[in-house]
Amino acid sequence: MIIDLNAFTGHWPSHPVTGDLNSVRASLHEYGVDRICVSPLEAAWCRNPHRFNEALYRTAGTFPDVYPVPVLDPTVATWKKELERATRELRVKLVRLLPAYSPYALEAADELLEALVAENLAVIIQTRLEDPRRQHQLAQVPDIPAAEIANTAERHPALTVIIGGARTGEIRGLKDRLLASPNLYADVSQCDGLDAIKVLVEEGLTEKLLFGSHAPLFIPYSALSRVVTDLADEDAAAILGDNAERIITW
Amino acid sequence: MKPAELKEKLKPAWPALDVHVHPLDCFGLTKVSSAREDANLLIESARRSGVEKMCLFSLHTTCPREPTVAECIEANDYTLTMRDLEPDVFLPFCYVNPMYPDESAAEIDRCVQGAKMVGIKLWVARRATDPGLDPILEKAVEYNVPVLQHAWIKTTGNLVGESFPADVADLAQRHPKAKIIMAHMNGCGLRGIEDVAHCPNLYLDTSGGDPDSGITETAVAALGPNRVVYGSDAPIRHFGVQLGKTLGTTLPDNVKRDILWNNTARLLPEWAGVDTI
């Protein structure tokens, strides 16, 4: 079972992608991905990111393997209504926060995060969507430090918190906190470097790592290669899907 | 799909020749204690992804942006040590600093003419528009070896001596007989590809940056299928992740094979011993 916890659909203004959901699904199916959790890319740039969730529910609803991941923003006045709407979608298992893009400090999301606990939903909090060195000159968005997401997980111990888009070095730097926090995990969609995942597995982090592709912005071949190339099959299987199967209430 | 099946599916149908690799002594998450250990770790990781040969260049163990002549010599000696340990795998490039044109020319004589290195590496000491590069390029033409020049377009600002793609195009036009490989396709991006498309003696390596979708197809459309070459920038980057920029594209198989091997094989001198496939 391969579960992609960090995929997207839609358009990205500074880089052309083939982001319709059919194409994203096909690109991941080619490599055996069974379950795809997707968020709308356009939400990052909308002053009210909630505006794209309804369309996501409609499109995702036509595919049994697609799990919509709505983007919620605690600084939009109607976030409670938006969360309530999300809970009526049976295949919403986690929600996404894009604090760098709103922007807001993660402390501003504390009430929302506690509400997620009550609804038995997990959260993926994205550190970055795009390398800051390659962003549009007039639309520069600094990364959210992964350590701030670890702080958030520690403030909400009953909530499953996934760090989205952290790089290998950042995850390695959080090793002790990942191991100490049973509710904290990291997706590997932006890990790179020689033996990028192998070094994390050797640090004892296998159970804390989750597969994400960052499709359609990134190439699915690369996403799968970084996990399976260097690992024993059982470690790869854990990261590709077994861990996600265990920590999310499907 | 099980991991074992997936591994099989991801395996390249052809061997890959990586045009852009550094020793772990310079970069990476793993510290090494010897050139032997460095070679072993690079080779093991490369082979898992399907990379059989690597163009290798050290930027010195401390990676200074403006290395002294002595630091370049030390870096090149390390590269040669790794080549001598694994001559069938490593294809050494000579690292020089255009701040020291005469000394660089002498170092190229030592490393290329003398020690049979197969290319020249330029990094960020001076932009490619700097006249200090000219004697280096003249040596490259004399010995018929390619020059690999770092380039990026950084939103956050290039380093003072860091080349933009347009600078590398300027270099290619100043030296039309030279074979120039511009590094970092994704760092140069959709704009940088257009900046160099008009230079027939300029090739683009796929190394570095994230595995963004669609860029390699754009590069092949703009430069033609024979002017794009596979590079990873390992150990800063992962061999397989970077291979995805070729193998995970919609390009036809013959073009993928050329990017992974033949296009670089054609640029290397005869003594590199790399035939096309």
Interface residues (C-beta under 8 A of the other chain):
Chain A: I2 H15 P16 V17 T18 Y31 G32 D131 P132 R133 R134 Q135 H136 Q137 Q140 T168 G169 R172 Q190 C191 D192 G193 L194 D195 A196 V199 A215 P216 L217 F218 I219 P220 Y221 S222 A223 L224 S225 R226 V228 T229 D230 L231 D233 A236 A237 L240
Chain B: M1 K2 P3 A4 E5 L6 K7 K9 L10 L24 G28 L29 T30 L41 L42 S45 R48 S49 W152 K154 T155 T156 N186 G187 G189 L190 G209 D210 P211 D212 S213 G214 A234 P235 I236 R237 H238 F239 G240 V241 Q242 L243 G244 K245 L247 G248 T249
